[in-house]
Amino acid sequence: MGKTLAADSDAPLLSPAHGPVRRVSGDGQTDLTELWRKRWPGCPPVGYKLRDPYRDVWVRFHSLPESKRYPEDESECTVVLERYNTVLDELFAGADVYVITPLWTTEADVPSVEPGTGYWRSLLVEDDPDPEFRTYCHLFATRRPWQRGCVDSLLRDTADDKVAGILITDTRVQRIHHPYDGGADVFLATSGERDQLRDRHADWLSGHPSGL
């Protein structure tokens, strides 16, 4: 088994109290792969790689006032979760979502994960003649009804930089929410839809001209 590069395997399973969670397997894996290829052909399902090819539908929101990166107390954690969940509600309320969690290793072998976590696919993200410097991204996906708060444990761990690379998308893979420690990159179906979401939450934007 390859050496693990991140602690994503420690991410908690989603709580059934927020609705049934179904791991993606069999035909579901194939369907998800095909949907991704049709909707996002210029990029693999790796959060940090999406921004450059899809800037026309991308917006970044910061999690705390004045672009502060990490919450230091419970009141700031509340602000972080409120901002994450507000956008997620606007994207996915009343619909099912895929929650895609990556695990990074230096070898192609798929690592073992907790039961109930559905393996989707593996990607060679960084190739190198020396096997020690190759990086593989193994993706695991679950499908569940979106409800506010249903992925708060993952969002908190993301905000604290304990996990990274989570993708949340609708079942047609038209819109993507990619939380990171400090905010979220959001990819919409059209540039007009992106503009509307951006304008609704203008106070959460970066002051930098690049939007980062």
Protein Blocks (a to p, Z undefined) as FASTA:
>chain_A
ZZdfbfklmpccddfknopadddehjlmmmmmmmmmmmmmmbccdfklmmmmmmmmgccd
dfbehhiabdcbfklmmmmmmmmmmmmmmmmgoiacddddddddfbfbdcdddehiacfb
dcdfbgcfblklgccdddddddddddehilmmmmmmmmnopaghiacddfkopaccddde
hiacdddfbfklmmmmmmmmmmlpcfbfnlZZ
